[in-house]
Amino acid sequence: MTFDKYCDQFSSVRMRRENGILEMTFHTDGGSLRWSKRAHEDLEQAFLAAGRDRENDVIIITGTGDEYSGPAVKPSGEGGHHNPKKPVTAEEWDKLWYWEGKHLLMNLLNVEVPMIAAINGPAVRHPEIPLLCDIVLASETATIQDSAHFNGGLVPGDGVHIVFPMLMGINRGRYFLLTGQVLDATEAKDLGLVSEVLSPDALLPRAWQLAKQLQLRPPLLRRYARVMLTQDLKKRMHELLGYGLALEGLAAVQHVK
């Protein structure tokens, strides 16, 4: 698939490419990304399209405005696109959360070029997405929280149960997921979730600087390094992602009085 055929296809992802470096900016109507069914579908398909385009040498993902992704889900479930007080059918869960949820993260990991995340602000919805990139940069204003799962009434099963215990250590990861802990950028760096913390103005230029540095290496070196460095992640996802989504759905389809 060529860039001109997919670059304007997704309403939640703005794309620009310069000399082989693809920048994917997540947004909602030009502002910070408001997580929704549309965003879920857009990102799943956008990662698939970008990964199939061999003209992409390096990919940068970032957000728009003051937030990377939101809004935060309240403990009541308010703010999420799944209402814990309204049971969902197995068919509905299969389409959006189980099937699409698996492909969303696997399409990202199946991208065979280096990926850089520039977290421009609070990442409180699907924060595992930027953390699955090879290089993770954060603005000083960034925070990381899994607001939508246990905190918002859902089993933490669609990838966060793999990513956070792996990156933080199993006990700190479980604490993070079960308490709705909010990590600021410095804490995230100290825990190994991000590699650099920068001022908001310096964040994206640093991402591009690193992308150009990676681009100096030969194409197959870049591609195969990415393949090798994501292999263990993909193995963990293959083993546990579908299982986690199934348990999440089993709890979600129960009748809530």
Secondary structure, DSSP 8 states (H G I E B T S, - for coil): --HHHHTTS-TTEEEEEETTEEEEEE-BTTBSEE--HHHHHHHHHHHHHHHH-TT-SEEEEE-BTTBSEE----TTSTTSSS-TTS---HHHHIIIIIIHHHHHHHHHHT--S-EEEEE-S-B-SSTHHHHTSSEEEEETT-EE--TTTGGGTS-S-SSHHHHHHHHH-HHHHHHHHHHT--EEHHHHHHTTS-SEEE-HHHHHHHHHHHHHHHHTS-HHHHHHHHHHHHHHHHHHHHHHHHHHHHHHHHHHTS---
